[in-house]
Amino acid sequence: FSMRPLDNEAGNNTGYNFNPDKNSGWQDDFNLRVTKLFFEGEIGEIFPGLDPDDSHTFDIGFSIGRQRMQLQDGVLINDIIDMVGFTRNSLVFDGISNLRLTGFYGWNHINRGNNDLSTDDLVVNKTHSADVFGLSGEADTSLDNTLNIDLLYVSDKQDKNAFYAGLSSTQRFGWLNSTFRVNTSIPENGASPTVGSGVLLISQLSTTLSNSDNLFYVNGFWNIGRFTSAARSPDQGNPVANLGILFAPAGMGRFGIPLGQSIDNTIGAVIGYQMYLDGINRQLIFEAGGHTSIKDGQESGVIGLGVRYQQTFGNRHVLSLDTFLNNQDAIGFGYGFRTEWMVKF
């Protein structure tokens, strides 16, 4: 069980805002919003008498309630959903050492789109009840890779119905770690502001440098058309939010995302270097990246530089310092600085 009583679903937070361009002052967004309330277990463990010698197929996991759902590393779904799901683990076939299958149904708290609408549009068009039906599979294969396949259908009386699919493969080629993803969204009867038709291709490459734990990575994407996530929380940025710190949302507050502009019909990439200064207790990340439109007649692009410093204090405290510079065709030069102190209980 968990609550987020200090912010609302559109991302506005309780606190005092200093804004030179708009009204500054105290903003009250106290609420009783429940963000997690679910029960999970395994049928074979809850009812051991069904299979005392563990020779049958009762090792079926299940979960029901409000919980965060993530598919394709948050590309296809990254939302808090009222749902029920059943999982069958440890299936073995020729060429597959472990197969996990999950079927699920979600019925409420569905946020459609990529978080590229205005706040008013988010409230009016995105957050409402819908039905999500899905089948997800993960397999470790004899090719020394891990495959993920996800198939979804969203039925929505207030918006367009749509089919969604995701396929990814994670493997290692010698010294190179790699993940490749293909995700697609297909509206059933035409598109809408929050439901688009498109294919999103993602490549993530990284390697650990010799004689150190430091990491060098190159991540890129190509959005052919207008891919939209099946469900996405307003505070989770757009579908490529996990590609780097320049795409990542703050998680709290209205701090701008350096490369957070719409990714419709765009191609983009980031190059980063992560340094471990004291084991995992201190980290320093340098990143450069950008994206630009691939649509004829549409000239829009943005480039940026970002730096993040993180340090732990004791076992419960983490200090993060972020800064960025960017240059966007439509707006020009921009910069920002952010600090976060996190306490884990």
Kinemage of the C-alpha trace (Angstrom):
@kinemage 1
@onewidth
@group {chain A} dominant
@subgroup {mainchain}
@vectorlist {calphas} color= white
{ca phe a 1} P 0.000 0.000 0.000
{ca ser a 2} L 1.235 3.507 -0.781
{ca met a 3} L -0.110 7.014 -1.311
{ca arg a 4} L 1.126 10.207 -2.953
{ca pro a 5} L -0.730 12.895 -0.965
{ca leu a 6} L 1.388 15.871 -2.093
{ca asp a 7} L 0.831 15.909 -5.857
{ca asn a 8} L -1.966 15.369 -8.355
{ca glu a 9} L -2.142 13.122 -11.402
{ca ala a 10} L -1.201 15.933 -13.795
{ca gly a 11} L 2.163 16.309 -12.047
{ca asn a 12} L 1.465 19.467 -10.014
{ca asn a 13} L 2.950 19.435 -6.514
{ca thr a 14} L 2.081 20.968 -3.188
{ca gly a 15} L 4.646 23.626 -2.376
{ca tyr a 16} L 5.810 27.143 -3.069
{ca asn a 17} L 6.595 27.987 -6.686
{ca phe a 18} L 9.009 30.676 -7.832
{ca asn a 19} L 8.247 31.487 -11.470
{ca pro a 20} L 9.309 34.745 -13.143
{ca asp a 21} L 6.963 34.245 -16.116
{ca lys a 22} L 3.791 33.139 -14.292
{ca asn a 23} L 2.074 33.555 -10.960
{ca ser a 24} L 4.324 32.580 -8.072
{ca gly a 25} L 3.085 31.464 -4.685
{ca trp a 26} L 1.776 28.576 -2.648
{ca gln a 27} L 0.098 25.698 -4.503
{ca asp a 28} L -2.132 23.284 -2.606
{ca asp a 29} L -2.503 19.827 -4.125
{ca phe a 30} L -3.035 17.719 -0.999
{ca asn a 31} L -5.134 14.632 -1.779
{ca leu a 32} L -5.809 11.040 -0.734
{ca arg a 33} L -4.665 9.442 -3.989
{ca val a 34} L -3.796 5.761 -3.565
{ca thr a 35} L -0.918 4.726 -5.821
{ca lys a 36} L -0.453 1.137 -4.673
{ca leu a 37} L -2.848 -1.352 -3.092
{ca phe a 38} L -2.507 -4.943 -4.261
{ca phe a 39} L -2.082 -8.539 -3.132
{ca glu a 40} L 0.166 -11.066 -4.814
{ca gly a 41} L 1.109 -14.668 -4.238
{ca glu a 42} L 1.582 -18.107 -5.738
{ca ile a 43} L -1.188 -20.690 -5.734
{ca gly a 44} L 1.162 -23.610 -5.021
{ca glu a 45} L 2.636 -21.846 -1.974
{ca ile a 46} L -0.675 -20.576 -0.582
{ca phe a 47} L -2.270 -24.028 -0.931
{ca pro a 48} L 0.621 -26.503 -0.453
{ca gly a 49} L -1.792 -29.398 -0.102
{ca leu a 50} L -2.639 -29.194 -3.799
{ca asp a 51} L 0.821 -30.468 -4.771
{ca pro a 52} L 2.805 -31.800 -1.781
{ca asp a 53} L 5.634 -33.280 -3.871
{ca asp a 54} L 5.771 -30.330 -6.322
{ca ser a 55} L 5.150 -32.569 -9.328
{ca his a 56} L 2.278 -30.649 -10.927
{ca thr a 57} L 1.839 -27.196 -12.436
{ca phe a 58} L 0.459 -25.217 -9.531
{ca asp a 59} L 3.372 -22.754 -9.398
{ca ile a 60} L 1.140 -20.036 -10.842
{ca gly a 61} L 1.693 -16.526 -9.567
{ca phe a 62} L -1.027 -13.921 -9.425
{ca ser a 63} L -1.503 -10.290 -8.492
{ca ile a 64} L -4.628 -8.174 -8.091
{ca gly a 65} L -5.117 -4.514 -7.222
{ca arg a 66} L -3.599 -1.128 -8.065
{ca gln a 67} L 0.065 -1.440 -9.003
{ca arg a 68} L 2.705 -0.137 -11.384
{ca met a 69} L 2.885 -1.970 -14.686
{ca gln a 70} L 5.951 -1.744 -16.936
{ca leu a 71} L 6.426 -3.482 -20.278
{ca gln a 72} L 9.372 -3.165 -22.668
{ca asp a 73} L 11.364 -1.240 -20.045
{ca gly a 74} L 8.508 1.248 -19.740
{ca val a 75} L 8.186 1.912 -23.487
{ca leu a 76} L 4.913 0.056 -24.103
{ca ile a 77} L 3.368 0.548 -20.634
{ca asn a 78} L 4.593 2.543 -17.659
{ca asp a 79} L 1.551 3.337 -15.538
{ca ile a 80} L -0.256 2.659 -12.259
{ca ile a 81} L -3.202 0.439 -13.174
{ca asp a 82} L -6.047 -1.378 -11.438
{ca met a 83} L -5.445 -4.867 -12.767
{ca val a 84} L -5.290 -8.609 -12.247
{ca gly a 85} L -2.625 -10.866 -13.698
{ca phe a 86} L -1.609 -14.544 -13.704
{ca thr a 87} L 1.919 -15.790 -14.400
{ca arg a 88} L 3.204 -19.256 -15.262
{ca asn a 89} L 6.938 -19.534 -14.597
{ca ser a 90} L 9.693 -22.005 -15.412
{ca leu a 91} L 8.341 -23.506 -18.629
{ca val a 92} L 11.053 -25.433 -20.501
{ca phe a 93} L 11.152 -26.310 -24.209
{ca asp a 94} L 13.834 -27.260 -26.740
{ca gly a 95} L 16.022 -24.213 -27.191
{ca ile a 96} L 14.369 -22.376 -24.253
{ca ser a 97} L 15.721 -22.858 -20.747
{ca asn a 98} L 13.073 -20.728 -19.055
{ca leu a 99} L 9.797 -19.271 -20.324
{ca arg a 100} L 7.478 -16.998 -18.358
{ca leu a 101} L 3.958 -16.226 -19.587
{ca thr a 102} L 1.692 -13.588 -18.045
{ca gly a 103} L -1.871 -12.786 -18.922
{ca phe a 104} L -3.449 -9.680 -17.429
{ca tyr a 105} L -6.501 -7.460 -17.503
{ca gly a 106} L -6.592 -3.801 -16.405
{ca trp a 107} L -9.795 -1.858 -15.973
{ca asn a 108} L -9.079 1.559 -14.492
{ca his a 109} L -6.603 4.411 -14.108
{ca ile a 110} L -5.352 4.224 -17.705
{ca asn a 111} L -3.372 7.224 -18.987
{ca arg a 112} L -3.225 7.205 -22.789
{ca gly a 113} L -0.614 8.992 -24.910
{ca asn a 114} L 2.989 10.165 -24.614
{ca asn a 115} L 2.652 13.113 -22.204
{ca asp a 116} L 3.128 15.636 -25.004
{ca leu a 117} L -0.201 17.454 -24.511
{ca ser a 118} L -0.918 20.444 -22.312
{ca thr a 119} L -1.920 19.993 -18.673
{ca asp a 120} L -5.565 20.795 -19.475
{ca asp a 121} L -5.585 18.223 -22.261
{ca leu a 122} L -4.113 15.632 -19.893
{ca val a 123} L -6.984 16.050 -17.467
{ca val a 124} L -9.714 16.097 -20.112
{ca asn a 125} L -8.488 13.488 -22.567
{ca lys a 126} L -6.145 11.076 -20.828
{ca thr a 127} L -7.069 9.927 -17.344
{ca his a 128} L -10.190 7.736 -17.329
{ca ser a 129} L -11.374 4.155 -17.191
{ca ala a 130} L -10.466 1.785 -20.000
{ca asp a 131} L -9.958 -1.939 -20.483
{ca val a 132} L -6.503 -3.331 -21.215
{ca phe a 133} L -6.048 -6.964 -22.231
{ca gly a 134} L -2.513 -8.289 -22.495
{ca leu a 135} L -0.255 -11.293 -22.911
{ca ser a 136} L 3.430 -11.010 -22.045
{ca gly a 137} L 6.210 -13.545 -22.498
{ca glu a 138} L 9.892 -13.674 -21.548
{ca ala a 139} L 12.270 -16.457 -22.577
{ca asp a 140} L 15.944 -17.311 -22.105
{ca thr a 141} L 17.010 -19.041 -25.316
{ca ser a 142} L 19.851 -21.255 -26.521
{ca leu a 143} L 21.137 -18.255 -28.511
{ca asp a 144} L 22.322 -16.714 -25.206
{ca asn a 145} L 19.756 -13.967 -25.321
{ca thr a 146} L 16.565 -12.991 -23.511
{ca leu a 147} L 13.472 -12.369 -25.623
{ca asn a 148} L 10.431 -10.344 -24.556
{ca ile a 149} L 7.158 -10.360 -26.503
{ca asp a 150} L 4.112 -8.321 -25.457
{ca leu a 151} L 0.685 -8.138 -27.127
{ca leu a 152} L -2.000 -5.692 -25.945
{ca tyr a 153} L -5.455 -4.454 -26.816
{ca val a 154} L -7.015 -1.351 -25.254
{ca ser a 155} L -10.777 -0.823 -25.362
{ca asp a 156} L -11.776 2.719 -24.460
{ca lys a 157} L -15.235 4.321 -24.633
{ca gln a 158} L -13.754 7.836 -24.335
{ca asp a 159} L -10.917 7.407 -26.820
{ca lys a 160} L -9.795 5.230 -29.717
{ca asn a 161} L -9.368 1.486 -29.333
{ca ala a 162} L -5.951 0.237 -30.354
{ca phe a 163} L -3.642 -2.764 -30.690
{ca tyr a 164} L -0.090 -2.669 -29.323
{ca ala a 165} L 2.893 -5.001 -29.667
{ca gly a 166} L 6.459 -5.055 -28.422
{ca leu a 167} L 9.460 -7.273 -29.158
{ca ser a 168} L 12.922 -7.013 -27.613
{ca ser a 169} L 16.121 -9.021 -27.460
{ca thr a 170} L 18.914 -8.565 -24.915
{ca gln a 171} L 22.295 -10.200 -25.467
{ca arg a 172} L 26.042 -9.770 -25.205
{ca phe a 173} L 28.423 -9.768 -28.186
{ca gly a 174} L 31.827 -10.243 -26.609
{ca trp a 175} L 32.544 -6.966 -24.825
{ca leu a 176} L 29.347 -5.289 -26.051
{ca asn a 177} L 26.046 -5.343 -24.149
{ca ser a 178} L 23.041 -4.754 -26.382
{ca thr a 179} L 19.254 -4.487 -26.328
{ca phe a 180} L 17.095 -3.981 -29.413
{ca arg a 181} L 13.382 -3.135 -29.242
{ca val a 182} L 10.538 -2.828 -31.741
{ca asn a 183} L 7.239 -1.390 -30.478
{ca thr a 184} L 4.148 -0.508 -32.461
{ca ser a 185} L 0.753 1.091 -31.850
{ca ile a 186} L -2.137 0.496 -34.264
{ca pro a 187} L -5.427 2.401 -33.770
{ca glu a 188} L -8.478 0.344 -34.583
{ca asn a 189} L -10.515 3.105 -36.277
{ca gly a 190} L -8.265 6.089 -36.870
{ca ala a 191} L -5.939 8.046 -34.619
{ca ser a 192} L -6.647 10.621 -31.903
{ca pro a 193} L -4.503 13.155 -29.980
{ca thr a 194} L -3.515 10.428 -27.499
{ca val a 195} L -3.574 7.335 -29.748
{ca gly a 196} L -1.250 7.287 -32.737
{ca ser a 197} L -0.088 4.895 -35.420
{ca gly a 198} L 3.622 4.228 -35.605
{ca val a 199} L 6.646 2.032 -34.991
{ca leu a 200} L 9.351 2.891 -32.447
{ca leu a 201} L 12.777 1.287 -32.946
{ca ile a 202} L 15.261 1.435 -30.060
{ca ser a 203} L 18.895 0.368 -29.788
{ca gln a 204} L 20.858 0.351 -26.507
{ca leu a 205} L 24.590 -0.423 -26.578
{ca ser a 206} L 27.037 -0.301 -23.667
{ca thr a 207} L 30.393 -1.600 -22.563
{ca thr a 208} L 32.437 -1.596 -19.381
{ca leu a 209} L 35.863 -0.068 -19.949
{ca ser a 210} L 38.897 -2.197 -19.241
{ca asn a 211} L 40.481 -2.024 -15.772
{ca ser a 212} L 37.478 -0.147 -14.352
{ca asp a 213} L 33.745 -0.347 -13.680
{ca asn a 214} L 33.064 2.787 -15.741
{ca leu a 215} L 30.394 2.449 -18.410
{ca phe a 216} L 30.239 3.906 -21.912
{ca tyr a 217} L 26.881 3.773 -23.696
{ca val a 218} L 25.210 4.795 -26.955
{ca asn a 219} L 21.405 4.686 -27.121
{ca gly a 220} L 19.264 5.660 -30.078
{ca phe a 221} L 15.701 5.600 -31.392
{ca trp a 222} L 13.735 6.050 -34.597
{ca asn a 223} L 10.021 6.820 -34.366
{ca ile a 224} L 8.379 6.019 -37.699
{ca gly a 225} L 5.048 7.809 -37.619
{ca arg a 226} L 3.512 8.508 -34.220
{ca phe a 227} L 3.960 5.644 -31.803
{ca thr a 228} L 2.091 6.094 -28.517
{ca ser a 229} L 2.295 4.055 -25.320
{ca ala a 230} L -0.707 1.971 -24.322
{ca ala a 231} L -0.641 3.501 -20.828
{ca arg a 232} L 1.745 6.094 -19.400
{ca ser a 233} L 1.745 8.018 -16.115
{ca pro a 234} L 1.985 11.813 -16.459
{ca asp a 235} L 5.197 11.855 -14.389
{ca gln a 236} L 7.023 9.273 -16.536
{ca gly a 237} L 7.990 11.419 -19.525
{ca asn a 238} L 7.738 10.045 -23.066
{ca pro a 239} L 8.409 6.477 -24.317
{ca val a 240} L 12.189 7.019 -24.622
{ca ala a 241} L 12.551 8.361 -21.075
{ca asn a 242} L 14.885 5.510 -20.063
{ca leu a 243} L 17.450 6.100 -22.821
{ca gly a 244} L 19.457 8.633 -20.814
{ca ile a 245} L 19.406 11.443 -18.271
{ca leu a 246} L 18.629 13.979 -21.014
{ca phe a 247} L 15.334 12.163 -21.709
{ca ala a 248} L 14.537 11.308 -18.090
{ca pro a 249} L 11.757 13.109 -16.154
{ca ala a 250} L 12.415 14.589 -12.749
{ca gly a 251} L 9.795 12.376 -11.122
{ca met a 252} L 8.584 15.237 -8.961
{ca gly a 253} L 7.786 18.835 -9.832
{ca arg a 254} L 7.638 20.647 -13.177
{ca phe a 255} L 11.371 20.623 -13.911
{ca gly a 256} L 11.731 20.523 -17.680
{ca ile a 257} L 13.109 17.493 -19.519
{ca pro a 258} L 16.116 18.632 -21.626
{ca leu a 259} L 15.150 16.426 -24.607
{ca gly a 260} L 11.515 15.948 -23.605
{ca gln a 261} L 9.861 17.387 -26.705
{ca ser a 262} L 7.470 15.334 -28.850
{ca ile a 263} L 9.151 12.371 -30.544
{ca asp a 264} L 6.591 12.019 -33.371
{ca asn a 265} L 8.426 11.303 -36.656
{ca thr a 266} L 11.844 11.831 -35.091
{ca ile a 267} L 15.230 10.188 -34.842
{ca gly a 268} L 17.540 10.714 -31.886
{ca ala a 269} L 20.437 9.408 -29.815
{ca val a 270} L 22.485 9.968 -26.663
{ca ile a 271} L 26.125 9.187 -25.882
{ca gly a 272} L 27.077 8.858 -22.235
{ca tyr a 273} L 29.899 8.020 -19.854
{ca gln a 274} L 29.182 6.846 -16.301
{ca met a 275} L 32.049 7.028 -13.792
{ca tyr a 276} L 32.122 5.203 -10.447
{ca leu a 277} L 34.223 7.324 -8.113
{ca asp a 278} L 33.883 5.304 -4.895
{ca gly a 279} L 32.391 1.943 -5.731
{ca ile a 280} L 28.683 2.591 -6.222
{ca asn a 281} L 28.586 5.268 -3.518
{ca arg a 282} L 29.522 8.122 -5.876
{ca gln a 283} L 28.697 8.358 -9.564
{ca leu a 284} L 29.250 10.977 -12.234
{ca ile a 285} L 27.469 10.849 -15.607
{ca phe a 286} L 28.269 12.953 -18.684
{ca glu a 287} L 25.851 12.813 -21.584
{ca ala a 288} L 25.309 14.458 -24.965
{ca gly a 289} L 22.386 13.893 -27.294
{ca gly a 290} L 19.610 15.232 -29.448
{ca his a 291} L 16.782 14.417 -31.794
{ca thr a 292} L 15.366 15.870 -34.985
{ca ser a 293} L 12.316 15.473 -37.211
{ca ile a 294} L 12.399 13.109 -40.182
{ca lys a 295} L 9.162 14.449 -41.671
{ca asp a 296} L 9.423 16.421 -44.922
{ca gly a 297} L 8.844 20.121 -44.455
{ca gln a 298} L 9.087 19.998 -40.683
{ca glu a 299} L 12.313 21.449 -39.335
{ca ser a 300} L 12.491 20.934 -35.597
{ca gly a 301} L 15.306 19.596 -33.505
{ca val a 302} L 17.015 19.898 -30.152
{ca ile a 303} L 20.500 19.105 -28.858
{ca gly a 304} L 21.658 19.003 -25.283
{ca leu a 305} L 24.421 18.317 -22.765
{ca gly a 306} L 23.750 16.902 -19.311
{ca val a 307} L 25.700 16.088 -16.151
{ca arg a 308} L 24.530 14.166 -13.087
{ca tyr a 309} L 26.362 13.643 -9.792
{ca gln a 310} L 25.023 11.146 -7.249
{ca gln a 311} L 26.331 10.282 -3.791
{ca thr a 312} L 25.029 8.134 -0.968
{ca phe a 313} L 25.204 9.056 2.710
{ca gly a 314} L 24.829 6.095 5.018
{ca asn a 315} L 22.345 3.429 3.974
{ca arg a 316} L 19.272 5.592 3.412
{ca his a 317} L 20.241 8.929 1.848
{ca val a 318} L 21.034 9.750 -1.792
{ca leu a 319} L 21.967 13.215 -3.073
{ca ser a 320} L 21.571 13.930 -6.804
{ca leu a 321} L 22.691 17.064 -8.650
{ca asp a 322} L 21.661 17.583 -12.293
{ca thr a 323} L 22.435 20.305 -14.779
{ca phe a 324} L 21.824 20.645 -18.515
{ca leu a 325} L 22.242 22.942 -21.509
{ca asn a 326} L 20.129 22.621 -24.641
{ca asn a 327} L 19.351 24.432 -27.865
{ca gln a 328} L 15.955 23.966 -29.503
{ca asp a 329} L 15.124 25.219 -33.000
{ca ala a 330} L 11.785 26.755 -32.021
{ca ile a 331} L 12.866 28.299 -28.695
{ca gly a 332} L 16.617 28.732 -28.664
{ca phe a 333} L 19.120 28.278 -25.878
{ca gly a 334} L 18.063 26.949 -22.461
{ca tyr a 335} L 19.604 25.648 -19.270
{ca gly a 336} L 18.581 24.233 -15.912
{ca phe a 337} L 19.786 22.946 -12.564
{ca arg a 338} L 18.098 20.481 -10.219
{ca thr a 339} L 18.915 18.956 -6.851
{ca glu a 340} L 17.241 16.021 -5.102
{ca trp a 341} L 17.669 14.570 -1.651
{ca met a 342} L 16.097 11.113 -1.358
{ca val a 343} L 15.515 9.274 1.906
{ca lys a 344} L 14.684 5.563 1.786
{ca phe a 345} L 12.813 4.141 4.768
